[in-house]
């Protein structure tokens, strides 16, 4: 009875948020994208921030799931199903934020009838569409009872892994190829995006598995969660190294990115930058680097929440610093 009441309460809250969101979108359609604070100088905002964030969450989950088959990691195969479901939900959310950001959603058909191959945004639409299709096919074969279905899962995973990496790389290139915006054009923008996707996607998967454990609907043993937490610690370390490389390059005397770094470190986007460095990288790494901490699920959950929040804050400062 208690579970039923909690479920009804959760559905009620989600329903209220849905109604509020639809009302806000209708208001935007009536007043134009100007009501979101967008302008000629600040052409992207929270919608594109959330798009980047959810693409990363999605890619991280699919990378874990497909790696289980590609690299024959038997333990990870146990969580492949929830990882792919999570990946599918997140990529759908990412796509919806792009559609909302278009403003005139009724003209979305022009992407098909008048594509611009020179635009990285067009590449992103193609890759995300392919990515969603792979997720759906992946889920179909994973749930199929037909003979040979599991062999097809292994085949699909070999396509899923590179596409999962590519989908976030193309998203990074949307920024990296904007030469007019200081702070975006970087040779390591794609690796930064991919490793952040691994961070946030893996952290969200761990939290989801813990939630499923608590509900009793899907069981994951603590040893596997500890192993995933160890992988998360490795991804955090790589992420921190790449961010450090970027900051060092901008901080070097005479470097072109000195002004951008000043805004990140002490300017308008400094709270987001330092939150990501301290709460999103340093704290969770210091927690998860020790095996005894990875055996404590409360600490793993807290570190995972910090990672997800930190990557979101990274998306905010990455997007807005160049506009500032």
RAZIZI-V581788 format. One record per residue. OMEGA is omega as a letter, one per 30 degrees, with the letter a starting at -180 (none if undefined). Layout:
((OMEGA) (OMEGA))
//
This chain:
((a) (l) (l) (l) (l) (l) (l) (l) (l) (l) (l) (l) (l) (l) (l) (l) (l) (l) (l) (l) (l) (l) (l) (l) (l) (l) (l) (l) (a) (a) (a) (a) (l) (a) (l) (a) (l) (a) (l) (a) (l) (a) (l) (a) (a) (a) (a) (l) (a) (l) (l) (a) (a) (l) (l) (l) (a) (a) (a) (l) (a) (l) (l) (a) (a) (l) (l) (l) (a) (a) (l) (l) (a) (a) (a) (l) (a) (a) (a) (a) (l) (l) (a) (l) (l) (l) (a) (l) (a) (a) (l) (l) (l) (l) (l) (l) (l) (a) (l) (a) (l) (a) (l) (a) (a) (l) (a) (l) (a) (l) (a) (a) (a) (a) (l) (a) (l) (a) (l) (l) (l) (l) (a) (l) (a) (a) (a) (l) (l) (a) (l) (l) (l) (l) (a) (l) (l) (l) (a) (a) (l) (a) (a) (l) (a) (l) (l) (a) (a) (l) (l) (l) (l) (l) (a) (a) (l) (l) (a) (a) (l) (l) (l) (l) (a) (a) (l) (l) (l) (l) (l) (a) (l) (l) (a) (a) (l) (a) (a) (a) (l) (a) (l) (a) (a) (a) (a) (l) (l) (l) (l) (a) (a) (a) (l) (l) (l) (l) (a) (a) (l) (l) (l) (l) (l) (l) (l) (l) (l) (l) (l) (l) (a) (a) (a) (a) (l) (a) (l) (a) (a) (l) (l) (l) (l) (l) (l) (l) (l) (l) (l) (l) (l) (l) (l) (a) (l) (l) (l) (l) (a) (l) (l) (l) (a) (a) (l) (l) (a) (a) (a) (a) (l) (a) (a) (a) (a) (a) (l) (l) (l) (l) (l) (a) (a) (a) (a) (a) (a) (l) (l) (a) (a) (l) (a) (a) (a) (a) (a) (a) (a) (a) (a) (l) (l) (l) (a) (a) (l) (a) (a) (l) (l) (l) (l) (a) (l) (l) (l) (l) (l) (l) (l) (l) (l) (a) (a) (l) (a) (l) (l) (l) (l) (l) (a) (a) (l) (a) (a) (a) (a) (l) (l) (none))
//
